Amino acid sequence: MVVSNRNLPQLYRFCFLMTGDGAKAQEAFQSTVREAALRSARGEAPADRLWFFRDARWRCLRATELDLQAEATEMEEHEISPNAPAQIEQLDAEHLAIWISAAPEPQRTALSLYYIDEFPPKEILALLELKPPELAHLIRSARRQFQAWLDATTPHEEVT
């Protein structure tokens, strides 16, 4: 298998961010690893680590497609604050995952890949089959929406 033990926690984190639910994340993660093992046993091992994340993405999307879906609406955006790191430190992983998992596709996948800090932009583009300006727009918009949500839900002190 091409995925290393170092990548397995990142694969699970990706699934958790995509689903916002520990049980669904575990199922998608375990199913992906099981499928890779079966392929390897047949001599058809996944070609690269991107396979794992593509497969997990598909499984996560399928696991959440029957959940309540957020209504399509314009979300408020704020400029990224210098207080953002302190605000994010106040969050637990579940809050971040719930927020990301509620984003529409492909923004949800872009954010999940961005926040696990595992992939260079070139690989994110390959996984999402997007052009650089499209990815930049998705991440910029999502970060600004996330900042608006942080400002509304997380107390912060002004940095001077």
Buried (B, 14 or more C-beta within 10 A) or exposed (E): BBBEEEBEEBBBBBBBBBBBBBEBBBBBBEBBBEBBEEBEEEEEBBEEBBBBBBBBBEBBBEBBEEEEEEEEEEEEBBEEBEBBEBBBEEBEEEBBBBBBBBBEEBBBBBBBBBBBEBBEEEBBBBBBEBEEEBBEBBBEBBBBBBBBBBBEEBEBEEEE
